[in-house]
């Protein structure tokens, strides 16, 4: 289930990004707020997905042999 949740977060980011891009292309007055929301959704998803990635990989997620811990820093 954690991997499915990670995928769902990525899809939410993609949907928000496409909506923001469409509004920017149309010159909508809401384009700026939607672009900011896309950035916020992407940041939160990236942070949570990086944390879940480390948890799924167990101890190797925070070793120098595996780069997952760099994503969270």
Secondary structure, DSSP 8 states (H G I E B T S, - for coil): -HHHHHHHHHHHHHHHHHHHHHHHHHT-TTHHHHHHHHHHHHHHHHHHHHHHHHHHHGGGGGSTTSTHHHHH-
